[in-house]
Structure formats: structure tokens, C-alpha cells
Amino acid sequence: MSHTFYIAMSYGIAGLVSLCLIGWVWLDGRARRRELAQLEAAGIRRRSAKVPEGGKA
């Protein structure tokens, strides 16, 4: 096994792991946004959300 092959494989594996992590975070973010939308549709609001005028506190 040559050093060039070892270095190329190291970069390839590091790139693949990085892409997998980026994909995982992106998919997880989509899932969390979907969950928040379902909770808001059910009437559950975040504490940091602004209360609409004339609404309950």
C-alpha cells in the first residue's frame, strides 16, 4: 500500500463522514421544523413567541 493511496483514502473517508454528518443535521432540522409546525397547529406555542394583540398571556 503506497502512501498516496493511504492519504487519498484518508481524505475520502473524512469527506464521506463530513457529508454524512451534514446530511444528518439537515434531515434532523427538517424533522424538528415539522414537529414544531405540528405543535403550533395543535395550539401549543413557544414561551418566547410574541402574544398577539388581544390574545391570552
MDTraj code that builds the backbone (N, CA, C; nanometers):
import mdtraj as md
import numpy as np

residues = "MET SER HIS THR PHE TYR ILE ALA MET SER TYR GLY ILE ALA GLY LEU VAL SER LEU CYS LEU ILE GLY TRP VAL TRP LEU ASP GLY ARG ALA ARG ARG ARG GLU LEU ALA GLN LEU GLU ALA ALA GLY ILE ARG ARG ARG SER ALA LYS VAL PRO GLU GLY GLY LYS ALA".split()
xyz = np.array([
    [0.0861, -0.1172, 0.0000],
    [0.0000, 0.0000, 0.0000],
    [0.0908, 0.1235, 0.0000],
    [0.0678, 0.2114, -0.0953],
    [0.1525, 0.3301, -0.1058],
    [0.1002, 0.4412, -0.0152],
    [0.1875, 0.5358, 0.0097],
    [0.1472, 0.6493, 0.0930],
    [0.0396, 0.7326, 0.0242],
    [0.0478, 0.7437, -0.1060],
    [-0.0512, 0.8213, -0.1819],
    [-0.1904, 0.7604, -0.1648],
    [-0.1986, 0.6274, -0.1742],
    [-0.3268, 0.5602, -0.1565],
    [-0.3818, 0.5833, -0.0158],
    [-0.2959, 0.5720, 0.0838],
    [-0.3359, 0.5922, 0.2233],
    [-0.3886, 0.7343, 0.2441],
    [-0.3188, 0.8327, 0.1910],
    [-0.3605, 0.9725, 0.2065],
    [-0.4913, 0.9975, 0.1328],
    [-0.5030, 0.9446, 0.0119],
    [-0.6266, 0.9623, -0.0662],
    [-0.7455, 0.8972, 0.0055],
    [-0.7248, 0.7774, 0.0594],
    [-0.8334, 0.7107, 0.1324],
    [-0.8707, 0.7880, 0.2586],
    [-0.7721, 0.8443, 0.3264],
    [-0.7997, 0.9227, 0.4469],
    [-0.8859, 1.0440, 0.4137],
    [-0.8490, 1.1150, 0.3070],
    [-0.9291, 1.2300, 0.2643],
    [-1.0683, 1.1863, 0.2190],
    [-1.0754, 1.0756, 0.1490],
    [-1.2050, 1.0257, 0.1023],
    [-1.2974, 0.9891, 0.2174],
    [-1.2430, 0.9186, 0.3153],
    [-1.3241, 0.8791, 0.4308],
    [-1.3659, 1.0014, 0.5117],
    [-1.2740, 1.0964, 0.5306],
    [-1.3078, 1.2183, 0.6041],
    [-1.4166, 1.2971, 0.5305],
    [-1.4082, 1.3036, 0.3992],
    [-1.5106, 1.3717, 0.3205],
    [-1.6449, 1.3023, 0.3301],
    [-1.6434, 1.1702, 0.3240],
    [-1.7678, 1.0929, 0.3337],
    [-1.8333, 1.1116, 0.4705],
    [-1.7539, 1.1072, 0.5758],
    [-1.8069, 1.1279, 0.7110],
    [-1.8647, 1.2693, 0.7237],
    [-1.7947, 1.3673, 0.6683],
    [-1.8439, 1.5057, 0.6736],
    [-1.9774, 1.5187, 0.6006],
    [-1.9872, 1.4589, 0.4815],
    [-2.1134, 1.4646, 0.4068],
    [-2.2261, 1.3941, 0.4814],
    [-2.1956, 1.2822, 0.5449],
    [-2.2978, 1.2113, 0.6231],
    [-2.3463, 1.2973, 0.7399],
    [-2.2548, 1.3639, 0.8080],
    [-2.2945, 1.4500, 0.9200],
    [-2.3775, 1.5682, 0.8725],
    [-2.3397, 1.6291, 0.7612],
    [-2.4168, 1.7402, 0.7058],
    [-2.5574, 1.6939, 0.6704],
    [-2.5686, 1.5778, 0.6059],
    [-2.6994, 1.5227, 0.5706],
    [-2.7838, 1.4913, 0.6930],
    [-2.7215, 1.4360, 0.7953],
    [-2.7932, 1.4021, 0.9177],
    [-2.8484, 1.5281, 0.9847],
    [-2.7667, 1.6315, 0.9943],
    [-2.8106, 1.7566, 1.0568],
    [-2.9219, 1.8204, 0.9746],
    [-2.9104, 1.8173, 0.8426],
    [-3.0126, 1.8754, 0.7564],
    [-3.1459, 1.8009, 0.7723],
    [-3.1411, 1.6675, 0.7685],
    [-3.2638, 1.5897, 0.7847],
    [-3.3237, 1.6077, 0.9238],
    [-3.2404, 1.6141, 1.0268],
    [-3.2894, 1.6343, 1.1628],
    [-3.3547, 1.7718, 1.1771],
    [-3.2969, 1.8730, 1.1130],
    [-3.3565, 2.0065, 1.1165],
    [-3.4935, 2.0084, 1.0522],
    [-3.5070, 1.9382, 0.9402],
    [-3.6390, 1.9296, 0.8749],
    [-3.7400, 1.8615, 0.9667],
    [-3.6976, 1.7560, 1.0353],
    [-3.7877, 1.6837, 1.1258],
    [-3.8304, 1.7726, 1.2426],
    [-3.7350, 1.8493, 1.2986],
    [-3.7698, 1.9384, 1.4101],
    [-3.8668, 2.0474, 1.3655],
    [-3.8464, 2.1048, 1.2459],
    [-3.9388, 2.2072, 1.1950],
    [-4.0778, 2.1490, 1.1753],
    [-4.0845, 2.0247, 1.1265],
    [-4.2136, 1.9586, 1.1090],
    [-4.2815, 1.9383, 1.2444],
    [-4.2052, 1.8970, 1.3452],
    [-4.2620, 1.8783, 1.4797],
    [-4.3114, 2.0107, 1.5369],
    [-4.2340, 2.1178, 1.5178],
    [-4.2780, 2.2490, 1.5672],
    [-4.4066, 2.2933, 1.4981],
    [-4.4171, 2.2688, 1.3691],
    [-4.5383, 2.3056, 1.2956],
    [-4.6586, 2.2280, 1.3487],
    [-4.6386, 2.0988, 1.3798],
    [-4.7491, 2.0191, 1.4344],
    [-4.7899, 2.0696, 1.5720],
    [-4.6923, 2.1060, 1.6543],
    [-4.7245, 2.1569, 1.7877],
    [-4.7973, 2.2904, 1.7787],
    [-4.7520, 2.3790, 1.6891],
    [-4.8188, 2.5077, 1.6738],
    [-4.9592, 2.4899, 1.6181],
    [-4.9788, 2.3929, 1.5278],
    [-5.1127, 2.3655, 1.4748],
    [-5.2048, 2.3136, 1.5845],
    [-5.1474, 2.2461, 1.6845],
    [-5.2261, 2.1944, 1.7958],
    [-5.2534, 2.3018, 1.9011],
    [-5.1969, 2.4219, 1.8809],
    [-5.2224, 2.5309, 1.9734],
    [-5.1136, 2.5498, 2.0772],
    [-5.0090, 2.4712, 2.0705],
    [-4.9004, 2.4838, 2.1668],
    [-4.8016, 2.5861, 2.1124],
    [-4.7735, 2.6886, 2.1914],
    [-4.6847, 2.7961, 2.1478],
    [-4.5563, 2.7938, 2.2301],
    [-4.4513, 2.8511, 2.1739],
    [-4.3252, 2.8641, 2.2464],
    [-4.3347, 2.9795, 2.3442],
    [-4.2667, 2.9691, 2.4555],
    [-4.2698, 3.0756, 2.5555],
    [-4.2118, 3.2045, 2.5018],
    [-4.1177, 3.1956, 2.4080],
    [-4.0538, 3.3151, 2.3553],
    [-4.1354, 3.3814, 2.2447],
    [-4.2443, 3.3166, 2.2018],
    [-4.3253, 3.3721, 2.0936],
    [-4.4015, 3.4947, 2.1437],
    [-4.4165, 3.5909, 2.0562],
    [-4.4930, 3.7109, 2.0893],
    [-4.6410, 3.6761, 2.1004],
    [-4.7084, 3.7350, 2.1980],
    [-4.8501, 3.7133, 2.2159],
    [-4.9237, 3.8104, 2.1240],
    [-5.0165, 3.7610, 2.0413],
    [-5.0895, 3.8511, 1.9501],
    [-5.1734, 3.9515, 2.0304],
    [-5.1987, 4.0657, 1.9705],
    [-5.2796, 4.1695, 2.0348],
    [-5.4171, 4.1116, 2.0715],
    [-5.4581, 4.1340, 2.1941],
    [-5.5878, 4.0859, 2.2400],
    [-5.5886, 3.9377, 2.2749],
    [-5.4775, 3.8723, 2.2642],
    [-5.4682, 3.7296, 2.2950],
    [-5.4407, 3.7072, 2.4420],
    [-5.4458, 3.5807, 2.4807],
    [-5.4159, 3.5465, 2.6193],
    [-5.2667, 3.5535, 2.6430],
    [-5.2278, 3.5815, 2.7654],
    [-5.0857, 3.5900, 2.8007],
    [-5.0272, 3.4571, 2.8293],
])
top = md.Topology()
chain = top.add_chain()
for i, resn in enumerate(residues, 1):
    res = top.add_residue(resn, chain, resSeq=i)
    for name in ("N", "CA", "C"):
        top.add_atom(name, md.element.get_by_symbol(name[0]), res)
traj = md.Trajectory(xyz[None], top)
